[in-house]
Amino acid sequence: MVFEKHIRSIEETKRLAYDLSQLLKAQHTITLEGDLGAGKTTFTQALAKGLGITRTVNSPTFTIMKQYEGRLPLNHLDVYRLADSDEDLGWDEIFYGDAVTVVEWAHLIEEDLPAERLAIEITRIDDTARKFVFKPMGEAYVGLCKELLK
């Protein structure tokens, strides 16, 4: 099952991420795919705000993972630099702890990801318009998408 949402502005992107944040629970994993500039970090920043995180959230490209405290903790990973690596960052603790996890460039660690998760692909249409494709893996994520996009 796949869900699509077309967004016309950065504000709509932020609203979508904020709305998603209100449905998330500990151990939820979201993967984000999209070209550079598609809006992965903007989406994650708004999601973090919705989780009650007040710190500035930016892409962890060089550190691979940043952790933030809020209503729910957030693990924000950018695994772009792990391409062609067998590095294990302690995936079980990251994915099955008490935090929500967002993974950018997740296809690079596909074999380490939880079987159940929400995969989101962001396609840049123009300067502000985006197409979001939601691919829920597992019944909990199907329900989450239905609630989010109703």
Salt bridges, closest charged atoms under 4 A:
GLU4 OE1 - HIS6 NE2 3.43
GLU11 OE2 - LYS14 NZ 3.91
GLU12 OE2 - ARG8 NH2 3.46
ASP19 OD1 - ARG15 NH1 3.14
GLU33 OE1 - HIS107 ND1 2.84
GLU104 OE2 - HIS76 NE2 2.67
GLU110 OE2 - ARG117 NH2 2.59
GLU121 OE2 - LYS135 NZ 2.76
ASP127 OD1 - ARG124 NH2 2.85
GLU147 OE2 - LYS150 NZ 3.04
